[in-house]
Amino acid sequence: MTKITALPTDIVRALQEGGPDAHAQMPERTVSDGGGNPCRHCLRYIPEGKEMLILAHRPFPAAQPYAETGPIFLCADPCDRHEGTEVPEVLENAPDYLIKGYSAGHRIVYGTGIVIPQAEMMAQAEAIFADEQVDYIHIRSSRNNCYQARIDRG
């Protein structure tokens, strides 16, 4: 069994309280237009008219050649972290995603990356986890490569 894992609350709260992003810059504050602004903590779309943060995030513990950094959105106000095995709201609408496995050393496990239809994503994650080298899986936008969430063994 697998589960979708959102960004840790301690990291998100530090950013919501004005802490620097992965590029040591202050997150940009703006207002959501109600479009595709997925919060990487609650894994819901940020409603129109609500404040949000735009920032650079590196979903790895340290900088290294495989540690991709990119833009993400967060609710500006504290929100509840997504928990559970169900596919969250922000992963329901895109037709497909890029998923790829990473080792415990936070390196891509070659041969695991695939752009997969959303409906097949979790089954493919189970197949990727059959490789014992894979510790976790990233879910990324298939069009912009933006980090969405990660998949962990349940």
C-alpha positions as a printed NumPy array, in Angstrom:
array([[  0.   ,   0.   ,   0.   ],
       [  1.167,   3.524,  -0.791],
       [  0.269,   6.975,   0.486],
       [  0.469,  10.519,  -0.848],
       [  2.737,  12.647,   1.353],
       [  2.397,  16.446,   1.432],
       [  5.129,  18.845,   2.512],
       [  5.926,  18.626,   6.225],
       [  4.066,  21.122,   8.408],
       [  7.221,  22.459,  10.098],
       [  8.698,  23.464,   6.725],
       [  5.415,  25.039,   5.583],
       [  4.834,  26.967,   8.82 ],
       [  8.356,  28.44 ,   8.63 ],
       [  7.571,  29.703,   5.108],
       [  4.119,  30.979,   6.105],
       [  5.77 ,  32.876,   8.966],
       [  8.135,  34.663,   6.577],
       [ 11.088,  32.274,   6.407],
       [ 13.26 ,  32.12 ,   3.292],
       [ 12.737,  29.709,   0.412],
       [ 15.277,  27.362,  -1.207],
       [ 16.995,  30.359,  -2.852],
       [ 17.191,  32.268,   0.473],
       [ 14.546,  34.693,  -0.776],
       [ 11.316,  35.689,   0.893],
       [  8.26 ,  33.935,  -0.607],
       [  6.189,  36.189,  -2.864],
       [  2.739,  37.009,  -1.496],
       [ -0.114,  37.306,  -3.934],
       [ -3.838,  36.554,  -4.205],
       [ -5.146,  33.415,  -5.878],
       [ -7.229,  33.89 ,  -8.988],
       [ -8.931,  30.565,  -8.266],
       [ -7.136,  28.886, -11.145],
       [ -4.522,  26.186, -10.863],
       [ -2.831,  27.182,  -7.612],
       [ -2.286,  23.894,  -5.751],
       [ -1.095,  24.191,  -2.158],
       [  1.61 ,  21.572,  -1.553],
       [  0.616,  21.222,   2.12 ],
       [ -3.169,  20.739,   2.183],
       [ -3.086,  19.465,  -1.43 ],
       [ -6.16 ,  21.541,  -2.28 ],
       [ -6.52 ,  24.39 ,  -4.729],
       [ -6.129,  27.804,  -3.104],
       [ -9.547,  29.494,  -3.445],
       [-10.03 ,  32.672,  -5.45 ],
       [ -9.353,  35.776,  -3.368],
       [ -7.233,  33.947,  -0.749],
       [ -3.641,  34.966,  -0.139],
       [ -0.981,  32.543,  -1.298],
       [  2.768,  32.206,  -1.384],
       [  4.912,  31.541,  -4.454],
       [  8.397,  30.3  ,  -3.68 ],
       [ 11.293,  28.099,  -4.717],
       [ 11.276,  24.695,  -3.051],
       [ 13.822,  21.874,  -3.034],
       [ 12.103,  18.691,  -1.784],
       [ 15.402,  17.136,  -0.718],
       [ 17.346,  17.403,   2.548],
       [ 20.461,  18.936,   0.946],
       [ 21.722,  20.432,  -2.288],
       [ 23.272,  17.848,  -4.612],
       [ 23.188,  17.186,  -8.371],
       [ 19.811,  15.39 ,  -8.29 ],
       [ 18.118,  17.878,  -5.935],
       [ 15.809,  19.736,  -8.303],
       [ 14.492,  23.108,  -7.14 ],
       [ 11.406,  24.746,  -8.553],
       [  8.392,  26.937,  -7.956],
       [  5.492,  25.896,  -5.731],
       [  2.383,  27.486,  -4.208],
       [  1.32 ,  27.389,  -0.561],
       [ -1.672,  28.795,   1.293],
       [ -0.471,  32.001,   2.979],
       [ -2.504,  31.164,   6.089],
       [ -1.991,  27.953,   8.079],
       [ -3.791,  24.989,   6.544],
       [ -4.124,  21.349,   7.561],
       [ -1.643,  18.911,   6.049],
       [ -3.099,  16.313,   3.694],
       [ -3.072,  12.867,   5.284],
       [ -4.278,   9.562,   3.939],
       [ -4.113,   7.179,   1.021],
       [ -6.763,   8.788,  -1.188],
       [ -5.713,  10.876,  -4.168],
       [ -6.063,  14.529,  -3.078],
       [ -7.941,  17.258,  -4.932],
       [ -4.846,  18.755,  -6.594],
       [ -3.981,  15.444,  -8.262],
       [ -7.433,  14.741,  -9.695],
       [ -7.563,  17.186, -12.616],
       [ -4.433,  16.747, -14.744],
       [ -4.602,  14.016, -17.372],
       [ -1.128,  12.734, -16.49 ],
       [  1.897,  13.18 , -14.219],
       [  5.621,  12.526, -14.257],
       [  6.559,  10.12 , -11.48 ],
       [ 10.03 ,   8.839, -10.648],
       [ 11.648,   6.867,  -7.871],
       [ 14.456,   8.031,  -5.605],
       [ 16.856,   6.04 ,  -3.451],
       [ 17.418,   6.513,   0.282],
       [ 20.414,   8.622,  -0.8  ],
       [ 18.005,  10.948,  -2.668],
       [ 19.258,   9.998,  -6.129],
       [ 17.002,   9.171,  -9.085],
       [ 16.666,   5.43 ,  -9.582],
       [ 17.103,   5.236, -13.346],
       [ 14.404,   3.397, -15.239],
       [ 11.621,   4.445, -12.847],
       [ 10.628,   7.749, -14.446],
       [  7.451,   7.745, -16.498],
       [  4.716,  10.109, -17.64 ],
       [  1.595,   8.189, -16.689],
       [ -2.154,   8.85 , -16.92 ],
       [ -3.508,  10.055, -13.578],
       [ -5.829,   7.046, -13.304],
       [ -2.845,   4.668, -13.521],
       [ -0.44 ,   6.626, -11.3  ],
       [ -0.906,   4.815,  -7.994],
       [ -0.762,   1.356,  -9.599],
       [  2.461,   2.372, -11.365],
       [  3.836,   3.611,  -8.038],
       [  3.277,   0.142,  -6.577],
       [  5.22 ,  -1.333,  -9.52 ],
       [  8.067,   1.168,  -9.016],
       [  8.264,   0.224,  -5.322],
       [  8.935,  -3.377,  -6.39 ],
       [ 12.482,  -2.145,  -7.025],
       [ 14.152,  -2.365,  -3.604],
       [ 16.419,   0.594,  -4.465],
       [ 13.376,   2.913,  -4.452],
       [ 12.748,   4.651,  -1.138],
       [ 10.132,   7.196,  -2.309],
       [  8.548,   8.592,  -5.478],
       [  8.037,  12.18 ,  -6.597],
       [  4.891,  13.292,  -8.371],
       [  5.624,  16.161, -10.745],
       [  3.739,  18.069, -13.381],
       [  4.221,  16.339, -16.714],
       [  4.19 ,  19.705, -18.483],
       [  6.223,  21.99 , -16.215],
       [  8.09 ,  19.507, -13.975],
       [  6.81 ,  21.3  , -10.844],
       [  6.919,  19.22 ,  -7.669],
       [  3.419,  18.216,  -6.526],
       [  3.829,  15.687,  -3.693],
       [  5.558,  12.434,  -2.949],
       [  4.442,   8.847,  -2.668],
       [  5.675,   6.734,   0.227],
       [  5.192,   3.133,   1.188],
       [  2.2  ,   2.891,   3.522]])
